[in-house]
Amino acid sequence: MRSMYVVAHPEATHHVEKVVGGWHDSRLTAAGRRAAAAIARTLRARIPEGTEVEVVSSDLWRARETAEEIAGVFGVVPVLDRRLREKSYGEAEGRPQEWLDRRFVPPPADGDRMGHHEGVRGAESRGECARRVHAAMDDILGRTRTHQIVVTHGFALTFVVTAWIKMPYESLGSVSFRAPSGSITELREDDFFHNRQVVSLGATGHLG
């Protein structure tokens, strides 16, 4: 059996400062660091001792700090992969959220939702984010591990899950898997039928 645990990094400074995240390289807050420790303890309790564990993370600091806390309890070094970053919001990053809200052009209900431009210079499209996260997942899933932990961001997490269930790019235009900051999503593949499950999505019980 193969298990993957997808962690959405916990509270970071851009959350409390009410500025746009994306590739803005915010750090965990004190509350975020406590949540990261709770995530690490939960995963250590859930994954059997003596099992080979791989931790792969976005390279942005808020995810990296979370991954380092988790990796520490398993005695491994996290692998950093910039393809697991949050969707880029271009020139909006680090600016007040209301600055982005005034300029944001929402996608159409139908049509080219993946290629839609949101009206902010330098921002990624949904499709660009999806393609790089799927490429990262191709590499992660190409490695033989029974337990893998992936640390990423709220928007990007959707595409970690869609890659897991092998959803084709053409079907990604409207899908959304919502997972709160600090949550754990558990994915599992059995070794008989090789079916892939979403066992839990965005669980936060460990945060107390």
C-alpha positions, 0 to 999 in steps of 0.5 A: 500500500502507498500513502501520501499525506498532503499538508497545506502549510499553516498560518503565515505572516501574509495571512495576518498582514492581509497581503497577497501570498502567491510567491511572496515569501512569507514566513510562519507565524508563532501560531503557524510554527506551533501548528507545524509541530502538531502536524509533525507529531500527528504524522509521526504517530500515523506512519509506522516506525521503521518505514521509509518516509520522503518529505517533499516541499515547496521551496517557499519559506512558509512551506519549507519551515513546515517541511523541516519540522515534519522531516525532523521527526522522521530523521530525513531532509526535505526535498525542495521543489519550486514546482509545488509553489502556490499560484503566482499572483505576479505584481499583486504579491505582497500587496494588500489583498484589497489591491488585488480584489479591485483588479481581479478579473474572475474566470468565466463560467464556461470557456477557457478557464485554464488560460484565463488571465486574471488582470494582474501583470505577471500572474500565472494562469490556472493552467500554468499552475496546474501543469507545473504541479502535475509535473512535480507529482509525476516525479514524486509518484515515479519514486517507489515509496510507501509513505510520502509527505508533500507540503504545499499551498492552498490553491496548489493542493487541488492539483496535487490531488488531481494528479493523484487521481489521474484527472486529465488536464482537460478536466481541471477547469472547474475542480477545487479541493478545499483544504484549510491552512495547517490541514492534512489530506490523506491519499492512499493506493492499495497494492492489489487493485491499485485504486487511488483513494482520497481518504480524507480531505483537509483534516484539522482535528490535530490542530486542537 
